[in-house]
Amino acid sequence: MKVHVDDERCQGHTLCAMIAPKIFELSEIDGHSSVVVDEVPADEEQRVMEAVNSCPERAISIS
C-alpha cells in the first residue's frame, strides 16, 4: 500500500500524524502533513486507513 497527502487540500488538522505517527509527519512551518515512507508496512495499514477516514479535508489517498 502507498499513501499520498494532497498538499493543496491538507489544512494541518494533525489527525493523521496522531493516528499513524510512523507514516505521517507534520511540517514545522505550516503544520501540513507529509508521508515519510515509500511503502506502508502491513502492521501500519489499519492505522493509515483510519487516518484516511479521519481526514476532514479528504487530503489523504491510498493506492
PDB file of N, CA, C, O and CB in Angstrom:
ATOM      1  N   MET A   1       0.849  -1.174   0.000  1.00  0.00           N
ATOM      2  CA  MET A   1       0.000   0.000   0.000  1.00  0.00           C
ATOM      3  C   MET A   1       0.894   1.236   0.000  1.00  0.00           C
ATOM      4  O   MET A   1       1.892   1.306   0.717  1.00  0.00           O
ATOM      5  CB  MET A   1      -0.966  -0.001   1.223  1.00  0.00           C
ATOM      6  N   LYS A   2       0.510   2.199  -0.816  1.00  0.00           N
ATOM      7  CA  LYS A   2       1.178   3.500  -0.833  1.00  0.00           C
ATOM      8  C   LYS A   2       0.163   4.549  -0.394  1.00  0.00           C
ATOM      9  O   LYS A   2      -1.039   4.402  -0.613  1.00  0.00           O
ATOM     10  CB  LYS A   2       1.764   3.834  -2.257  1.00  0.00           C
ATOM     11  N   VAL A   3       0.661   5.591   0.217  1.00  0.00           N
ATOM     12  CA  VAL A   3      -0.218   6.651   0.709  1.00  0.00           C
ATOM     13  C   VAL A   3       0.330   7.996   0.238  1.00  0.00           C
ATOM     14  O   VAL A   3       1.540   8.189   0.121  1.00  0.00           O
ATOM     15  CB  VAL A   3      -0.336   6.609   2.272  1.00  0.00           C
ATOM     16  N   HIS A   4      -0.587   8.913  -0.026  1.00  0.00           N
ATOM     17  CA  HIS A   4      -0.218  10.233  -0.543  1.00  0.00           C
ATOM     18  C   HIS A   4      -1.066  11.300   0.153  1.00  0.00           C
ATOM     19  O   HIS A   4      -2.253  11.098   0.410  1.00  0.00           O
ATOM     20  CB  HIS A   4      -0.406  10.300  -2.094  1.00  0.00           C
ATOM     21  N   VAL A   5      -0.434  12.437   0.451  1.00  0.00           N
ATOM     22  CA  VAL A   5      -1.159  13.587   1.001  1.00  0.00           C
ATOM     23  C   VAL A   5      -1.170  14.684  -0.054  1.00  0.00           C
ATOM     24  O   VAL A   5      -0.120  15.088  -0.554  1.00  0.00           O
ATOM     25  CB  VAL A   5      -0.508  14.096   2.339  1.00  0.00           C
ATOM     26  N   ASP A   6      -2.358  15.160  -0.385  1.00  0.00           N
ATOM     27  CA  ASP A   6      -2.523  16.264  -1.337  1.00  0.00           C
ATOM     28  C   ASP A   6      -2.202  17.574  -0.612  1.00  0.00           C
ATOM     29  O   ASP A   6      -2.955  18.016   0.255  1.00  0.00           O
ATOM     30  CB  ASP A   6      -3.983  16.291  -1.936  1.00  0.00           C
ATOM     31  N   ASP A   7      -1.076  18.183  -0.979  1.00  0.00           N
ATOM     32  CA  ASP A   7      -0.617  19.410  -0.318  1.00  0.00           C
ATOM     33  C   ASP A   7      -1.628  20.550  -0.409  1.00  0.00           C
ATOM     34  O   ASP A   7      -1.712  21.377   0.499  1.00  0.00           O
ATOM     35  CB  ASP A   7       0.696  19.856  -0.921  1.00  0.00           C
ATOM     36  N   GLU A   8      -2.385  20.597  -1.481  1.00  0.00           N
ATOM     37  CA  GLU A   8      -3.344  21.684  -1.661  1.00  0.00           C
ATOM     38  C   GLU A   8      -4.584  21.518  -0.788  1.00  0.00           C
ATOM     39  O   GLU A   8      -5.225  22.504  -0.425  1.00  0.00           O
ATOM     40  CB  GLU A   8      -3.754  21.772  -3.113  1.00  0.00           C
ATOM     41  N   ARG A   9      -4.922  20.275  -0.451  1.00  0.00           N
ATOM     42  CA  ARG A   9      -6.111  20.027   0.370  1.00  0.00           C
ATOM     43  C   ARG A   9      -5.798  20.003   1.865  1.00  0.00           C
ATOM     44  O   ARG A   9      -6.643  20.372   2.682  1.00  0.00           O
ATOM     45  CB  ARG A   9      -6.751  18.712  -0.033  1.00  0.00           C
ATOM     46  N   CYS A  10      -4.595  19.574   2.224  1.00  0.00           N
ATOM     47  CA  CYS A  10      -4.227  19.445   3.636  1.00  0.00           C
ATOM     48  C   CYS A  10      -4.272  20.812   4.309  1.00  0.00           C
ATOM     49  O   CYS A  10      -3.712  21.787   3.808  1.00  0.00           O
ATOM     50  CB  CYS A  10      -2.819  18.813   3.785  1.00  0.00           C
ATOM     51  N   GLN A  11      -4.948  20.864   5.453  1.00  0.00           N
ATOM     52  CA  GLN A  11      -5.060  22.102   6.222  1.00  0.00           C
ATOM     53  C   GLN A  11      -4.358  22.002   7.578  1.00  0.00           C
ATOM     54  O   GLN A  11      -4.471  22.909   8.403  1.00  0.00           O
ATOM     55  CB  GLN A  11      -6.525  22.456   6.426  1.00  0.00           C
ATOM     56  N   GLY A  12      -3.635  20.905   7.810  1.00  0.00           N
ATOM     57  CA  GLY A  12      -2.861  20.766   9.036  1.00  0.00           C
ATOM     58  C   GLY A  12      -3.674  20.460  10.276  1.00  0.00           C
ATOM     59  O   GLY A  12      -3.355  20.960  11.355  1.00  0.00           O
ATOM     60  N   HIS A  13      -4.709  19.657  10.155  1.00  0.00           N
ATOM     61  CA  HIS A  13      -5.528  19.291  11.311  1.00  0.00           C
ATOM     62  C   HIS A  13      -4.795  18.348  12.268  1.00  0.00           C
ATOM     63  O   HIS A  13      -5.196  18.218  13.425  1.00  0.00           O
ATOM     64  CB  HIS A  13      -6.821  18.642  10.844  1.00  0.00           C
ATOM     65  N   THR A  14      -3.745  17.698  11.814  1.00  0.00           N
ATOM     66  CA  THR A  14      -2.840  16.816  12.581  1.00  0.00           C
ATOM     67  C   THR A  14      -3.398  15.444  12.928  1.00  0.00           C
ATOM     68  O   THR A  14      -2.710  14.653  13.574  1.00  0.00           O
ATOM     69  CB  THR A  14      -2.458  17.489  13.840  1.00  0.00           C
ATOM     70  N   LEU A  15      -4.611  15.143  12.525  1.00  0.00           N
ATOM     71  CA  LEU A  15      -5.204  13.858  12.896  1.00  0.00           C
ATOM     72  C   LEU A  15      -4.407  12.675  12.359  1.00  0.00           C
ATOM     73  O   LEU A  15      -4.225  11.683  13.064  1.00  0.00           O
ATOM     74  CB  LEU A  15      -6.630  13.782  12.393  1.00  0.00           C
ATOM     75  N   CYS A  16      -3.933  12.767  11.125  1.00  0.00           N
ATOM     76  CA  CYS A  16      -3.204  11.652  10.523  1.00  0.00           C
ATOM     77  C   CYS A  16      -1.929  11.343  11.305  1.00  0.00           C
ATOM     78  O   CYS A  16      -1.616  10.177  11.547  1.00  0.00           O
ATOM     79  CB  CYS A  16      -2.863  11.966   9.062  1.00  0.00           C
ATOM     80  N   ALA A  17      -1.200  12.375  11.696  1.00  0.00           N
ATOM     81  CA  ALA A  17       0.044  12.176  12.437  1.00  0.00           C
ATOM     82  C   ALA A  17      -0.220  11.641  13.845  1.00  0.00           C
ATOM     83  O   ALA A  17       0.608  10.911  14.389  1.00  0.00           O
ATOM     84  CB  ALA A  17       0.825  13.488  12.517  1.00  0.00           C
ATOM     85  N   MET A  18      -1.347  11.988  14.432  1.00  0.00           N
ATOM     86  CA  MET A  18      -1.698  11.441  15.741  1.00  0.00           C
ATOM     87  C   MET A  18      -2.089   9.972  15.626  1.00  0.00           C
ATOM     88  O   MET A  18      -1.781   9.174  16.512  1.00  0.00           O
ATOM     89  CB  MET A  18      -2.843  12.246  16.371  1.00  0.00           C
ATOM     90  N   ILE A  19      -2.765   9.615  14.540  1.00  0.00           N
ATOM     91  CA  ILE A  19      -3.231   8.241  14.349  1.00  0.00           C
ATOM     92  C   ILE A  19      -2.097   7.324  13.890  1.00  0.00           C
ATOM     93  O   ILE A  19      -1.976   6.199  14.374  1.00  0.00           O
ATOM     94  CB  ILE A  19      -4.373   8.208  13.331  1.00  0.00           C
ATOM     95  N   ALA A  20      -1.269   7.799  12.959  1.00  0.00           N
ATOM     96  CA  ALA A  20      -0.204   6.975  12.376  1.00  0.00           C
ATOM     97  C   ALA A  20       1.121   7.751  12.353  1.00  0.00           C
ATOM     98  O   ALA A  20       1.582   8.149  11.283  1.00  0.00           O
ATOM     99  CB  ALA A  20      -0.590   6.524  10.940  1.00  0.00           C
ATOM    100  N   PRO A  21       1.731   7.965  13.518  1.00  0.00           N
ATOM    101  CA  PRO A  21       2.941   8.785  13.578  1.00  0.00           C
ATOM    102  C   PRO A  21       4.158   8.191  12.867  1.00  0.00           C
ATOM    103  O   PRO A  21       5.102   8.918  12.557  1.00  0.00           O
ATOM    104  CB  PRO A  21       3.288   9.027  14.997  1.00  0.00           C
ATOM    105  N   LYS A  22       4.150   6.895  12.608  1.00  0.00           N
ATOM    106  CA  LYS A  22       5.257   6.274  11.874  1.00  0.00           C
ATOM    107  C   LYS A  22       5.152   6.522  10.372  1.00  0.00           C
ATOM    108  O   LYS A  22       6.111   6.288   9.637  1.00  0.00           O
ATOM    109  CB  LYS A  22       5.294   4.773  12.148  1.00  0.00           C
ATOM    110  N   ILE A  23       3.992   6.995   9.912  1.00  0.00           N
ATOM    111  CA  ILE A  23       3.730   7.174   8.483  1.00  0.00           C
ATOM    112  C   ILE A  23       3.694   8.648   8.093  1.00  0.00           C
ATOM    113  O   ILE A  23       4.175   9.013   7.020  1.00  0.00           O
ATOM    114  CB  ILE A  23       2.412   6.509   8.103  1.00  0.00           C
ATOM    115  N   PHE A  24       3.134   9.494   8.946  1.00  0.00           N
ATOM    116  CA  PHE A  24       2.956  10.911   8.635  1.00  0.00           C
ATOM    117  C   PHE A  24       3.789  11.781   9.572  1.00  0.00           C
ATOM    118  O   PHE A  24       3.950  11.471  10.753  1.00  0.00           O
ATOM    119  CB  PHE A  24       1.473  11.299   8.728  1.00  0.00           C
ATOM    120  N   GLU A  25       4.314  12.876   9.021  1.00  0.00           N
ATOM    121  CA  GLU A  25       4.958  13.878   9.867  1.00  0.00           C
ATOM    122  C   GLU A  25       4.406  15.242   9.490  1.00  0.00           C
ATOM    123  O   GLU A  25       3.927  15.450   8.376  1.00  0.00           O
ATOM    124  CB  GLU A  25       6.515  13.840   9.717  1.00  0.00           C
ATOM    125  N   LEU A  26       4.481  16.153  10.425  1.00  0.00           N
ATOM    126  CA  LEU A  26       3.937  17.490  10.219  1.00  0.00           C
ATOM    127  C   LEU A  26       5.057  18.489   9.990  1.00  0.00           C
ATOM    128  O   LEU A  26       6.109  18.420  10.625  1.00  0.00           O
ATOM    129  CB  LEU A  26       3.082  17.916  11.416  1.00  0.00           C
ATOM    130  N   SER A  27       4.822  19.405   9.085  1.00  0.00           N
ATOM    131  CA  SER A  27       5.780  20.471   8.807  1.00  0.00           C
ATOM    132  C   SER A  27       5.818  21.440   9.985  1.00  0.00           C
ATOM    133  O   SER A  27       4.774  21.835  10.505  1.00  0.00           O
ATOM    134  CB  SER A  27       5.415  21.217   7.494  1.00  0.00           C
ATOM    135  N   GLU A  28       7.009  21.815  10.398  1.00  0.00           N
ATOM    136  CA  GLU A  28       7.142  22.809  11.469  1.00  0.00           C
ATOM    137  C   GLU A  28       6.775  24.200  10.969  1.00  0.00           C
ATOM    138  O   GLU A  28       6.509  25.097  11.769  1.00  0.00           O
ATOM    139  CB  GLU A  28       8.573  22.812  12.027  1.00  0.00           C
ATOM    140  N   ILE A  29       6.758  24.384   9.663  1.00  0.00           N
ATOM    141  CA  ILE A  29       6.464  25.686   9.080  1.00  0.00           C
ATOM    142  C   ILE A  29       4.960  25.957   9.043  1.00  0.00           C
ATOM    143  O   ILE A  29       4.498  26.984   9.539  1.00  0.00           O
ATOM    144  CB  ILE A  29       7.045  25.776   7.675  1.00  0.00           C
ATOM    145  N   ASP A  30       4.202  25.032   8.454  1.00  0.00           N
ATOM    146  CA  ASP A  30       2.767  25.289   8.296  1.00  0.00           C
ATOM    147  C   ASP A  30       1.868  24.202   8.871  1.00  0.00           C
ATOM    148  O   ASP A  30       0.645  24.308   8.775  1.00  0.00           O
ATOM    149  CB  ASP A  30       2.453  25.459   6.852  1.00  0.00           C
ATOM    150  N   GLY A  31       2.448  23.155   9.470  1.00  0.00           N
ATOM    151  CA  GLY A  31       1.655  22.097  10.084  1.00  0.00           C
ATOM    152  C   GLY A  31       1.073  21.095   9.117  1.00  0.00           C
ATOM    153  O   GLY A  31       0.378  20.170   9.538  1.00  0.00           O
ATOM    154  N   HIS A  32       1.336  21.249   7.826  1.00  0.00           N
ATOM    155  CA  HIS A  32       0.804  20.319   6.840  1.00  0.00           C
ATOM    156  C   HIS A  32       1.514  18.975   6.940  1.00  0.00           C
ATOM    157  O   HIS A  32       2.676  18.897   7.340  1.00  0.00           O
ATOM    158  CB  HIS A  32       0.946  20.893   5.425  1.00  0.00           C
ATOM    159  N   SER A  33       0.813  17.945   6.580  1.00  0.00           N
ATOM    160  CA  SER A  33       1.308  16.586   6.694  1.00  0.00           C
ATOM    161  C   SER A  33       2.058  16.143   5.446  1.00  0.00           C
ATOM    162  O   SER A  33       1.785  16.600   4.336  1.00  0.00           O
ATOM    163  CB  SER A  33       0.166  15.645   6.967  1.00  0.00           C
ATOM    164  N   SER A  34       3.006  15.243   5.659  1.00  0.00           N
ATOM    165  CA  SER A  34       3.675  14.572   4.546  1.00  0.00           C
ATOM    166  C   SER A  34       3.919  13.122   4.947  1.00  0.00           C
ATOM    167  O   SER A  34       3.946  12.784   6.130  1.00  0.00           O
ATOM    168  CB  SER A  34       5.019  15.290   4.168  1.00  0.00           C
ATOM    169  N   VAL A  35       4.094  12.286   3.951  1.00  0.00           N
ATOM    170  CA  VAL A  35       4.311  10.860   4.161  1.00  0.00           C
ATOM    171  C   VAL A  35       5.816  10.617   4.266  1.00  0.00           C
ATOM    172  O   VAL A  35       6.595  11.162   3.484  1.00  0.00           O
ATOM    173  CB  VAL A  35       3.679  10.010   3.004  1.00  0.00           C
ATOM    174  N   VAL A  36       6.217   9.797   5.234  1.00  0.00           N
ATOM    175  CA  VAL A  36       7.640   9.561   5.465  1.00  0.00           C
ATOM    176  C   VAL A  36       8.107   8.166   5.042  1.00  0.00           C
ATOM    177  O   VAL A  36       9.259   7.804   5.281  1.00  0.00           O
ATOM    178  CB  VAL A  36       7.950   9.767   6.917  1.00  0.00           C
ATOM    179  N   VAL A  37       7.233   7.386   4.422  1.00  0.00           N
ATOM    180  CA  VAL A  37       7.600   6.049   3.940  1.00  0.00           C
ATOM    181  C   VAL A  37       7.196   5.903   2.475  1.00  0.00           C
ATOM    182  O   VAL A  37       6.237   6.526   2.019  1.00  0.00           O
ATOM    183  CB  VAL A  37       6.927   4.942   4.804  1.00  0.00           C
ATOM    184  N   ASP A  38       7.940   5.073   1.746  1.00  0.00           N
ATOM    185  CA  ASP A  38       7.573   4.791   0.362  1.00  0.00           C
ATOM    186  C   ASP A  38       6.439   3.776   0.285  1.00  0.00           C
ATOM    187  O   ASP A  38       5.534   3.899  -0.541  1.00  0.00           O
ATOM    188  CB  ASP A  38       8.783   4.281  -0.412  1.00  0.00           C
ATOM    189  N   GLU A  39       6.501   2.789   1.144  1.00  0.00           N
ATOM    190  CA  GLU A  39       5.509   1.717   1.172  1.00  0.00           C
ATOM    191  C   GLU A  39       5.057   1.543   2.620  1.00  0.00           C
ATOM    192  O   GLU A  39       5.891   1.460   3.522  1.00  0.00           O
ATOM    193  CB  GLU A  39       6.093   0.372   0.587  1.00  0.00           C
ATOM    194  N   VAL A  40       3.743   1.488   2.851  1.00  0.00           N
ATOM    195  CA  VAL A  40       3.213   1.331   4.203  1.00  0.00           C
ATOM    196  C   VAL A  40       3.410  -0.110   4.649  1.00  0.00           C
ATOM    197  O   VAL A  40       2.963  -1.031   3.966  1.00  0.00           O
ATOM    198  CB  VAL A  40       1.710   1.728   4.266  1.00  0.00           C
ATOM    199  N   PRO A  41       4.077  -0.324   5.795  1.00  0.00           N
ATOM    200  CA  PRO A  41       4.231  -1.683   6.321  1.00  0.00           C
ATOM    201  C   PRO A  41       2.860  -2.284   6.653  1.00  0.00           C
ATOM    202  O   PRO A  41       1.931  -1.562   7.015  1.00  0.00           O
ATOM    203  CB  PRO A  41       5.139  -1.680   7.581  1.00  0.00           C
ATOM    204  N   ALA A  42       2.746  -3.584   6.528  1.00  0.00           N
ATOM    205  CA  ALA A  42       1.471  -4.269   6.760  1.00  0.00           C
ATOM    206  C   ALA A  42       0.905  -3.973   8.147  1.00  0.00           C
ATOM    207  O   ALA A  42      -0.310  -3.845   8.299  1.00  0.00           O
ATOM    208  CB  ALA A  42       1.647  -5.772   6.589  1.00  0.00           C
ATOM    209  N   ASP A  43       1.760  -3.862   9.151  1.00  0.00           N
ATOM    210  CA  ASP A  43       1.264  -3.627  10.505  1.00  0.00           C
ATOM    211  C   ASP A  43       0.783  -2.189  10.732  1.00  0.00           C
ATOM    212  O   ASP A  43       0.238  -1.890  11.794  1.00  0.00           O
ATOM    213  CB  ASP A  43       2.345  -3.956  11.500  1.00  0.00           C
ATOM    214  N   GLU A  44       0.971  -1.306   9.764  1.00  0.00           N
ATOM    215  CA  GLU A  44       0.506   0.083   9.860  1.00  0.00           C
ATOM    216  C   GLU A  44      -0.697   0.361   8.953  1.00  0.00           C
ATOM    217  O   GLU A  44      -1.260   1.455   9.001  1.00  0.00           O
ATOM    218  CB  GLU A  44       1.643   1.035   9.505  1.00  0.00           C
ATOM    219  N   GLU A  45      -1.094  -0.600   8.138  1.00  0.00           N
ATOM    220  CA  GLU A  45      -2.171  -0.373   7.171  1.00  0.00           C
ATOM    221  C   GLU A  45      -3.488   0.023   7.834  1.00  0.00           C
ATOM    222  O   GLU A  45      -4.187   0.903   7.332  1.00  0.00           O
ATOM    223  CB  GLU A  45      -2.382  -1.617   6.338  1.00  0.00           C
ATOM    224  N   GLN A  46      -3.830  -0.600   8.929  1.00  0.00           N
ATOM    225  CA  GLN A  46      -5.088  -0.274   9.612  1.00  0.00           C
ATOM    226  C   GLN A  46      -5.072   1.163  10.114  1.00  0.00           C
ATOM    227  O   GLN A  46      -6.076   1.868  10.012  1.00  0.00           O
ATOM    228  CB  GLN A  46      -5.335  -1.240  10.786  1.00  0.00           C
ATOM    229  N   ARG A  47      -3.945   1.600  10.653  1.00  0.00           N
ATOM    230  CA  ARG A  47      -3.833   2.984  11.126  1.00  0.00           C
ATOM    231  C   ARG A  47      -3.946   3.968   9.961  1.00  0.00           C
ATOM    232  O   ARG A  47      -4.577   5.017  10.089  1.00  0.00           O
ATOM    233  CB  ARG A  47      -2.497   3.195  11.869  1.00  0.00           C
ATOM    234  N   VAL A  48      -3.338   3.627   8.834  1.00  0.00           N
ATOM    235  CA  VAL A  48      -3.416   4.506   7.667  1.00  0.00           C
ATOM    236  C   VAL A  48      -4.861   4.611   7.181  1.00  0.00           C
ATOM    237  O   VAL A  48      -5.324   5.699   6.839  1.00  0.00           O
ATOM    238  CB  VAL A  48      -2.502   3.987   6.531  1.00  0.00           C
ATOM    239  N   MET A  49      -5.558   3.508   7.152  1.00  0.00           N
ATOM    240  CA  MET A  49      -6.974   3.543   6.746  1.00  0.00           C
ATOM    241  C   MET A  49      -7.783   4.434   7.697  1.00  0.00           C
ATOM    242  O   MET A  49      -8.657   5.180   7.258  1.00  0.00           O
ATOM    243  CB  MET A  49      -7.572   2.104   6.721  1.00  0.00           C
ATOM    244  N   GLU A  50      -7.492   4.355   8.983  1.00  0.00           N
ATOM    245  CA  GLU A  50      -8.177   5.209   9.956  1.00  0.00           C
ATOM    246  C   GLU A  50      -7.839   6.682   9.702  1.00  0.00           C
ATOM    247  O   GLU A  50      -8.710   7.547   9.791  1.00  0.00           O
ATOM    248  CB  GLU A  50      -7.787   4.807  11.401  1.00  0.00           C
ATOM    249  N   ALA A  51      -6.576   6.958   9.386  1.00  0.00           N
ATOM    250  CA  ALA A  51      -6.172   8.336   9.080  1.00  0.00           C
ATOM    251  C   ALA A  51      -6.885   8.853   7.839  1.00  0.00           C
ATOM    252  O   ALA A  51      -7.334  10.000   7.814  1.00  0.00           O
ATOM    253  CB  ALA A  51      -4.653   8.418   8.884  1.00  0.00           C
ATOM    254  N   VAL A  52      -6.992   8.025   6.816  1.00  0.00           N
ATOM    255  CA  VAL A  52      -7.703   8.410   5.585  1.00  0.00           C
ATOM    256  C   VAL A  52      -9.150   8.774   5.924  1.00  0.00           C
ATOM    257  O   VAL A  52      -9.657   9.803   5.476  1.00  0.00           O
ATOM    258  CB  VAL A  52      -7.662   7.252   4.529  1.00  0.00           C
ATOM    259  N   ASN A  53      -9.796   7.945   6.699  1.00  0.00           N
ATOM    260  CA  ASN A  53     -11.201   8.169   7.044  1.00  0.00           C
ATOM    261  C   ASN A  53     -11.395   9.329   8.013  1.00  0.00           C
ATOM    262  O   ASN A  53     -12.490   9.887   8.086  1.00  0.00           O
ATOM    263  CB  ASN A  53     -11.788   6.915   7.640  1.00  0.00           C
ATOM    264  N   SER A  54     -10.364   9.703   8.755  1.00  0.00           N
ATOM    265  CA  SER A  54     -10.462  10.773   9.745  1.00  0.00           C
ATOM    266  C   SER A  54     -10.124  12.152   9.194  1.00  0.00           C
ATOM    267  O   SER A  54     -10.423  13.161   9.833  1.00  0.00           O
ATOM    268  CB  SER A  54      -9.562  10.470  10.895  1.00  0.00           C
ATOM    269  N   CYS A  55      -9.511  12.209   8.029  1.00  0.00           N
ATOM    270  CA  CYS A  55      -9.082  13.498   7.482  1.00  0.00           C
ATOM    271  C   CYS A  55     -10.293  14.342   7.064  1.00  0.00           C
ATOM    272  O   CYS A  55     -11.027  13.958   6.153  1.00  0.00           O
ATOM    273  CB  CYS A  55      -8.137  13.282   6.277  1.00  0.00           C
ATOM    274  N   PRO A  56     -10.507  15.492   7.724  1.00  0.00           N
ATOM    275  CA  PRO A  56     -11.673  16.317   7.400  1.00  0.00           C
ATOM    276  C   PRO A  56     -11.617  16.904   5.990  1.00  0.00           C
ATOM    277  O   PRO A  56     -12.656  17.212   5.406  1.00  0.00           O
ATOM    278  CB  PRO A  56     -11.797  17.438   8.405  1.00  0.00           C
ATOM    279  N   GLU A  57     -10.425  17.058   5.447  1.00  0.00           N
ATOM    280  CA  GLU A  57     -10.260  17.645   4.118  1.00  0.00           C
ATOM    281  C   GLU A  57     -10.204  16.600   3.011  1.00  0.00           C
ATOM    282  O   GLU A  57     -10.155  16.948   1.832  1.00  0.00           O
ATOM    283  CB  GLU A  57      -9.007  18.480   4.082  1.00  0.00           C
ATOM    284  N   ARG A  58     -10.212  15.315   3.383  1.00  0.00           N
ATOM    285  CA  ARG A  58     -10.075  14.214   2.414  1.00  0.00           C
ATOM    286  C   ARG A  58      -8.809  14.406   1.565  1.00  0.00           C
ATOM    287  O   ARG A  58      -8.820  14.232   0.346  1.00  0.00           O
ATOM    288  CB  ARG A  58     -11.335  14.132   1.495  1.00  0.00           C
ATOM    289  N   ALA A  59      -7.715  14.772   2.259  1.00  0.00           N
ATOM    290  CA  ALA A  59      -6.443  15.062   1.576  1.00  0.00           C
ATOM    291  C   ALA A  59      -5.552  13.835   1.433  1.00  0.00           C
ATOM    292  O   ALA A  59      -4.515  13.903   0.773  1.00  0.00           O
ATOM    293  CB  ALA A  59      -5.690  16.138   2.326  1.00  0.00           C
ATOM    294  N   ILE A  60      -5.938  12.716   2.039  1.00  0.00           N
ATOM    295  CA  ILE A  60      -5.096  11.515   2.019  1.00  0.00           C
ATOM    296  C   ILE A  60      -5.711  10.484   1.092  1.00  0.00           C
ATOM    297  O   ILE A  60      -6.909  10.207   1.157  1.00  0.00           O
ATOM    298  CB  ILE A  60      -4.920  10.928   3.445  1.00  0.00           C
ATOM    299  N   SER A  61      -4.874   9.915   0.225  1.00  0.00           N
ATOM    300  CA  SER A  61      -5.328   8.853  -0.669  1.00  0.00           C
ATOM    301  C   SER A  61      -4.366   7.679  -0.578  1.00  0.00           C
ATOM    302  O   SER A  61      -3.201   7.837  -0.216  1.00  0.00           O
ATOM    303  CB  SER A  61      -5.440   9.360  -2.131  1.00  0.00           C
ATOM    304  N   ILE A  62      -4.875   6.501  -0.915  1.00  0.00           N
ATOM    305  CA  ILE A  62      -4.047   5.294  -0.899  1.00  0.00           C
ATOM    306  C   ILE A  62      -4.144   4.596  -2.246  1.00  0.00           C
ATOM    307  O   ILE A  62      -5.120   4.746  -2.981  1.00  0.00           O
ATOM    308  CB  ILE A  62      -4.478   4.338   0.243  1.00  0.00           C
ATOM    309  N   SER A  63      -3.112   3.836  -2.545  1.00  0.00           N
ATOM    310  CA  SER A  63      -3.118   3.036  -3.779  1.00  0.00           C
ATOM    311  C   SER A  63      -2.414   1.725  -3.521  1.00  0.00           C
ATOM    312  O   SER A  63      -2.302   0.896  -4.424  1.00  0.00           O
ATOM    313  CB  SER A  63      -2.438   3.796  -4.952  1.00  0.00           C
TER     314      SER A  63
END
